[in-house]
Amino acid sequence: MIRRLWESRSGWLWLSLASFSTLVLLVIFEMRLVAPEVDRYFSQHDNVTGHQLATRSRVFVHDTLEELLKDEPSHEAASMSLEIAYGFLDIEIYRDRYACTENSLAVLESWQSRLMSTPSPQVGQVTKALLPVLECLTDIEIGQRVQRSVTVNEFVDEARNHQTLLLIGTLIVYLLGLVFWWFHEKQRRATERASRETLEWMAKALQDPLTGVGNRNALHQQIAKQPDEMVGLLLVDIDHFKPYNDCFGHPEGDRLLRKLVGLIELSMEGEARLYRMGGDEFAVLVSCRSRAILRKRCADLVDAVHRQAIEHPASPIGAIVTLSVGGVWFRPADMEFEDAYAAADAALYRIKQAGRDGWEVADPPYEMATAPVTGPSNVDL
Ligand SMILES: Nc1nc2c(ncn2[C@@H]2O[C@H](COP(=O)(O)OP(=O)(O)OP(=O)(O)O)[C@@H](O)[C@H]2O)c(=O)[nH]1
């Protein structure tokens, strides 16, 4: 499972997002459901099972006694107070929890009617009858207060436990989210590194390490990318490079190869791509609208190297480094690359045979590299 997650590109990301979403849901759950429940719980307890109803009932029993103690008491008002006191005491919870409730209700009921029917009842008699009711109401008040604090304590404990669990749960989910995110980040970086390395490796596989230009494979790839474009392909070879190496040494030969790359790029005004085909031979690929333009590019290149006058005392054709260039102008979609290459190579061959230090762009029908040498080294533009 872990292995499958590691291999999947976005598995850890989804797990991380799921964790953070769970956190949001927890918060919403707490705010929307648990908090209103708490409010409702306390308000219910205050209104119904609290001590206020017993207190009110006791106030009305007191009112009855006060009324009866007046010089001219109203039996009707006293009876009504008892009726109201009865109403406040007649609560199911009181009946269930306090044994004195039933008796007290019976006393209130009986005196309510006796006050209306008896012309002048003895106040002492009424007081004596109502005293146990008052005691009962006081017991209920105290009992309900105690009950309420017990309930509140229980609730506080419950709430604290709930909060602790919630806190632990939240922390766990949060940490899990972070861990998943960390895995995702690690995986993303590993993937990025692997892709970068692959790209670097691929670039290296297409590059000549000495000069930094592309190699033969890179040339093939580039040709395949522009099948419909008219291009010029030039094969450039240093004349008598072997004696140059022999004269100055291999490292100096390397320097000349690198220098030549810079010179070719400059001469092509940055519009050409360079490839090293091996040894002292380079291929130049340049977009070209006509054969005449390609010819001019060849002439410019050979001249540019002349102008540099790079010392080559061992060259049998002069004291400076010179180039031989063979070219072909073609559209990759119309001509096989191998044929175009062979035509350019044949042109180069002809230049070499004609004494080097020159250029030729092949004209169709193309002759291949093995063809006999024809014409002068520098043809007209
Ligand atoms: N310095 C250096 N020399 C190289 C490198 N690769 C090949 N060479 C040398 O390049 C020389 C190429 O010589 P040849 O192909 O015989 O041609 P050339 O002497 O240039 O004669 P022509 O091309 O006929 O004018 C050989 O002596 C190789 O050793 C390289 O990477 N660095």
The ligand as an SDF file (V2000), in Angstrom:
LIG
                    3D

 32 34  0  0  0  0  0  0  0  0999 V2000
   43.5140   17.2990  -31.1900 N   0  0  0  0  0  0  0  0  0  0  0  0
   42.6360   16.4150  -31.5870 C   0  0  0  0  0  0  0  0  0  0  0  0
   42.8820   15.6830  -32.6840 N   0  0  0  0  0  0  0  0  0  0  0  0
   41.9510   14.8020  -33.1090 C   0  0  0  0  0  0  0  0  0  0  0  0
   40.7630   14.5960  -32.4320 C   0  0  0  0  0  0  0  0  0  0  0  0
   40.0450   13.6250  -33.0850 N   0  0  0  0  0  0  0  0  0  0  0  0
   40.7890   13.2710  -34.1490 C   0  0  0  0  0  0  0  0  0  0  0  0
   41.9340   13.9880  -34.1770 N   0  0  0  0  0  0  0  0  0  0  0  0
   43.0010   13.9300  -35.1540 C   0  0  0  0  0  0  0  0  0  0  0  0
   42.6020   14.5470  -36.3340 O   0  0  0  0  0  0  0  0  0  0  0  0
   43.3890   14.0620  -37.3680 C   0  0  0  0  0  0  0  0  0  0  0  0
   42.5970   13.9310  -38.6050 C   0  0  0  0  0  0  0  0  0  0  0  0
   43.4760   13.6240  -39.6090 O   0  0  0  0  0  0  0  0  0  0  0  0
   43.0240   13.1370  -41.0240 P   0  0  0  0  0  0  0  0  0  0  0  0
   41.5900   12.6750  -40.9580 O   0  0  0  0  0  0  0  0  0  0  0  0
   43.9920   12.1590  -41.4740 O   0  0  0  0  0  0  0  0  0  0  0  0
   43.0470   14.3950  -41.9150 O   0  0  0  0  0  0  0  0  0  0  0  0
   43.9730   15.6610  -42.0660 P   0  0  0  0  0  0  0  0  0  0  0  0
   45.2940   15.4600  -41.4420 O   0  0  0  0  0  0  0  0  0  0  0  0
   43.1850   16.7930  -41.5070 O   0  0  0  0  0  0  0  0  0  0  0  0
   44.0990   15.7430  -43.5880 O   0  0  0  0  0  0  0  0  0  0  0  0
   43.0010   16.1950  -44.5750 P   0  0  0  0  0  0  0  0  0  0  0  0
   41.6810   16.1590  -43.8760 O   0  0  0  0  0  0  0  0  0  0  0  0
   43.0260   15.2340  -45.6680 O   0  0  0  0  0  0  0  0  0  0  0  0
   43.3530   17.5730  -44.9440 O   0  0  0  0  0  0  0  0  0  0  0  0
   44.0190   12.7660  -36.8850 C   0  0  0  0  0  0  0  0  0  0  0  0
   45.4060   12.9330  -36.7250 O   0  0  0  0  0  0  0  0  0  0  0  0
   43.3600   12.5240  -35.5300 C   0  0  0  0  0  0  0  0  0  0  0  0
   44.2490   11.9810  -34.5790 O   0  0  0  0  0  0  0  0  0  0  0  0
   40.5240   15.3460  -31.2470 C   0  0  0  0  0  0  0  0  0  0  0  0
   39.5190   15.2230  -30.5970 O   0  0  0  0  0  0  0  0  0  0  0  0
   41.4970   16.2280  -30.8910 N   0  0  0  0  0  0  0  0  0  0  0  0
  1  2  1  0
  2  3  2  0
  2 32  1  0
  3  4  1  0
  4  5  2  0
  4  8  1  0
  5  6  1  0
  5 30  1  0
  6  7  2  0
  7  8  1  0
  8  9  1  0
  9 10  1  0
  9 28  1  0
 10 11  1  0
 11 12  1  0
 11 26  1  0
 12 13  1  0
 13 14  1  0
 14 15  2  0
 14 16  1  0
 14 17  1  0
 17 18  1  0
 18 19  2  0
 18 20  1  0
 18 21  1  0
 21 22  1  0
 22 23  2  0
 22 24  1  0
 22 25  1  0
 26 27  1  0
 26 28  1  0
 28 29  1  0
 30 31  2  0
 30 32  1  0
M  END
$$$$
